[in-house]
Amino acid sequence: MPTGPLPDHASLLGEVRAVRRAGLVRLRELDLPALSRAAAAFDRGPGTTPVERLLRAAVSRLDAGTLRDAAAYALGLAQGTRDWPAADRRRRAAEVYGVSVERFRKHHEPLALGQVAEQIAAVAAERAPAAAPTAHPGATHRVLAAGGHRVTLHVHPVDLLNDVDVVVSPANVWLALPEPYKSSVPASLRRAGAVRGPTGELVEDLVHDGLRAWAARHGAAGRPVQPATVAATEAGALAAQGVRRIYHAAVAVPRAGTNDYDVLPADVTRAVTRVFALLREESARFDPPLRSLCLPLLGAGRGGLTAATSAAAVWAAVGAELARGGRWEVHLVVLDPADADALARVVEGGGGA
């Protein structure tokens, strides 16, 4: 069984597509190094191949409904479809969504297979042997090498950042900030950006008010925005620490009837891609131009993503931006040293890039 670092999302997705084309009956004929490495971290068990067990586990983790059913039919995992030709499996999967085969091929199938690849990465990361203890005990700043780029990793509360032009804050699609006494990244930034009087009384809730004003200007007051929307506001009192902008990345979708949120890794990647587009758009409007950016692990709190999954989704967009020649000064911030180790493994291993 192949060993080595856990594979990145792009490699996994390419091989999941190959399985869809070939089908399970030809699985042993395929060259699947990424899926085989991921399967090596998965429990052994009777029957089927390790790769098939991994695929079934990944599909079973998808939300019950059209996405899971379509993925199962497309890959031949649904009962009775194992030996179906690829065209028949795709046709049946399209019926799940009630769309044409061509519409399914262009839109729904890439989404479904991408989510299967995300779940494979998550399953493999969760089952992999525990990493060695961090070699940086107590370190609050680490410099990571990512190809020819250097990335600064901060391991401390987000409100201690200094001299970073733009800080990215996770948000829900209603652009509703948490109360400032809470411990999340957006709550910390709201608290740190507020103006207070001599006895600590709130004078101006600048980050909150700025986000409400953005929503009003863009016709989003009282309604949700689309996932991956990014809203830019002033940083309020954080300007005294050299922070000039906060980019609120809407990645969390409230789950009806609960206090929980759903976050898709694909939305995290799209939001970070939008962050860089907005940074390019705004940079020259400032004197000096905006150059530095700090990102947390989006969706890894109440959004439910593991640190490894969030890190891979964030870095997929960061790595792509740097590969295109982006000359930004990139910072990452986490509070937990274990999350810092997970993030460092993704960055220095090229995960998601």
Number of C-alpha atoms within 10 A of each C-alpha: 8 13 13 9 14 23 22 21 24 17 16 26 22 16 19 22 18 16 23 22 17 19 22 22 12 12 16 10 9 13 12 19 16 25 27 23 21 28 28 21 19 21 12 12 9 7 8 9 16 22 21 19 17 24 23 17 16 22 25 16 15 18 10 10 10 17 21 22 21 28 30 25 25 29 29 26 21 16 8 9 19 17 15 18 14 18 13 16 26 24 19 17 29 23 15 17 17 12 14 12 19 13 13 22 16 10 10 20 22 15 16 22 24 22 24 28 26 24 23 28 24 22 21 22 21 15 14 17 9 8 10 7 10 13 8 12 8 9 13 16 15 16 12 17 15 17 13 7 14 15 19 16 24 24 20 16 17 24 19 12 17 13 14 20 23 26 25 27 26 28 26 26 21 19 27 15 18 17 14 18 10 12 13 18 25 25 21 20 27 27 25 22 24 20 17 15 9 7 6 8 9 12 11 15 18 21 27 24 16 18 22 18 15 16 19 12 10 10 11 16 16 12 11 16 20 14 22 25 21 28 22 21 21 19 26 25 22 26 17 12 15 15 24 20 23 27 27 24 27 28 32 26 20 17 11 8 6 7 8 13 17 16 23 21 24 19 22 29 24 20 25 27 20 19 26 17 13 15 22 16 11 14 15 12 10 9 7 9 13 21 16 18 23 24 24 22 29 31 29 19 15 14 20 16 20 18 23 24 29 29 30 31 30 32 24 26 22 24 20 14 18 18 14 9 8 13 12 18 17 19 22 24 25 22 16 11 19 15 19 26 21 20 27 23 19 26 25 14 17 18 25 23 22
